[in-house]
Amino acid sequence: MTRLLLADDHRMLRDSMRRSLEEHGLDVVGEAGDGQEAVRLAQLLRPDVVLMDVSMPVLDGVEATRQLHLLLPDAQVVMLTMHADGDVMARAIQAGAVGYLVKDCSIDDVVAAVRLAASGDSVLSPGLASSMLADMDKAGRGGEDGHSSPISPREEEVLQLVADGMSLPEVAAALFISVKTVKNHLASIYSKLDARDRTQAVLRGVRMGIIRLG
């Protein structure tokens, strides 16, 4: 059973969410009312996933995520936000968060996001991925100039086309290779970037400055 820590400064929201999440079979091991408490409780309780509000007193969710990522790299953080703020999302990615949910999403969306995060997958609310990645790119959050890429030039081409929104058959057609070859390149990319899916690979590619988004 997935062990979950809730971090939100609104107690009524935490109470409601805890009941709903437990009804869906998740084990809520603790609750924090601010970012500093979230870091302390996470070290004590060792949750699989922390559902982290962005705006909290004492220590905000992004800074709390940064500290957690350093102290407990195996704990996956899914952020909660009231608005689709691209700058906040970009900073949270840099801090180590693996997911983002807007607070008007359904409890089913939250449950699915927590379970995906627990399994190591990236989680993005519908419609947020492209805007978030574009904001990251515009903000210049890629790797340092001259940084050598861990993937081959052909793999960079494949990843760039995937980031541009192409399907696997479209990537294959654009590069005059087979779909099977595209899949093989993606498998190699996932391995080299330590990514479990396309979203993670693209996020890490943008973060490292390997690819850009137009």
N, C-alpha and C positions, 0 to 999 in steps of 0.2 A: 504493500500500500504506500502511495506517495505521501511523504511527510512534508507538510506545508507550513510556512510561517507567514502570517498576515502583517503587513506594516502599513498603517493608515491612521491619520490623526483624528478621524471621525469615528467615534466609538459605535454609534448606531449603525453605520455602514459596515464596520467590522463584525458586529454581532449578526447582522442580517446575512452577510457574506459567509460567515463561519457556518451558520446553520445550513445554508444552501449547499455549500461545498461538502460538508459532512454527509448531507443527504445523498450526495452523488458519490460517496465512497472515498473521499479524500480525508486524510488524517491531519487535521489542523493542530499542530503541536504547540503553537503559541501565537501571541498577538503583541504587536509593538505600536506605540502611539507616536513615535518619532524615529528619525533615521538612526540616531545614536543607540536607542534601545533596540532597534532592529539588528544592528551589528552585534550588540552584546548578546541578545537572545540567540542569534544564529550561531555564535560560537559555542553557546551553552547547549543548544538543542540539536544542532547539526541537521537542519531540514534539507530535503532534496531540492525544494524550490522555495524562493521567497517572492511573494506577490507584493511588490513595492510601489507605494504611492510616490508620485514625483514631488508634490509640494507638501512638506512636513516641517514642523519646528525643530529647533536644535541642530539638526543635520538633514539636509534635503535628500531626496531619494537617489539622485545621481551620485552625490558624494558618498552616501551610504553604500551604493552599489560598487563604487570604486574600491572602497575599503574591504567590502566583502569579497570582491574578486581577488584581492591580494591575500586575504586571510583564509578564505575558504573557497578555493577555485572550483571545487566540485559542486558547490551550491549554485543552482541556476536561478537567475533573477529575471522575473517578468515585471515590467513596469506598468503602472496604471497612470493614465493621464486624462484630464478633462478635455483637452484640446489636442488636435493633431499638430503639435508644434515641432516643425522639422529640426530646429536648432537643439531643442531639448532631446529629441530622439537621437540626433547625431552625437551629442555629448554622452548620452547614456550608452550608446554602442561603444564609444571609446572607453567608457568606464567598465564595460564587461557584460552589460545586459544582453540577454538572448531573445527577449520578446517585448512587445508593446501592445497594450490594449487600451482602447478608449472606454471610459467608464459607462457609456451608454450601451455597451455590448451586453449580450444575454449571458445568463449564468452558464448556459451550455458552452458558449464561447470561452468563458473563463476556465471551465473544467477542461475543455479540450486543450487550451493553451498550456495549462499547468502540466497535463499529462505529456504533451509534446516536449515541453521544456525538460521534464524529468528524464525523458528518453534521449535528450541531447539535441533536439531539433530547434530551429529558430521559429519564432512565432510572431506574426505581424497581423494586426487588424486589417480587414479588407480595405484596400484603397490607400493604405499608408506606405506600402513598400516603395513605390516609385517616387513619391514626393520626398520621403525620408532620404533615400539614396541620392536623389538629385541635390537636396540641401547639403548632404555630406560632401558631395563632389564640388559644389559651388563654394563651399566654405574652405576648400583646399585641405581636406583632412586626410589626404593620401600619404603615402610613405615619403621618405626623404629623397631628394634628387640623387640619382646615382645608385640608389638601392637596387641590388640585383634581384631579379624575380626568381622565385623558386620553381616556377613553371616554364615550360618551353614556349617559344614564340607561337607555335601552332596552337598550344593550349591557351595562350593569351587571346588569340583570335577567337577560339571557341567560347571562352568565358565572356569576352566582350559582346559577342553576338547574343549570348544567353541574357546578358545584362540589358541588351537593347530590346529584349522581349520576344526574340525569335523562338519558335518551337524547334525541337530536334530535327524534324525533316527540313525546316527552313534553313537551319544552320548547315545541314549536310549539303543542301542545294547551293548555298552561297559559297561554300568552300570546295565544292566539287568532290565531296567524299561521301561515304555511305553513312546511314544513320548508326549502324553498328560501330563505325569508327568514331563518330561523335560521342557515343556512349562510352567507348573506351577512353577517349580523351577526358571526358567528365569524371570517370572513375579515378583517373590519374590525378586530375585537379583536386578532387575531394581528398585524396590521400596526401598530396603535397601541402594542401592548405589546412589540413585537419578539419575538414567540413563534412557534415552529414548530408547536406542537400544543396540544391541550387541557391537558395536564399543565403545560406551561410557562406557559400563560396563567393557569391557576388559581394556580400558585405565585406568579407575579408579582402577580396580583390580591390575594392574601392579604398578600404582602410590602408592597404599596403601600397597604394598607388600603381597597381598593376593595370587596372582598367579605369575608364572614365565613363561618365554618363552624360549624354548630350542634352 
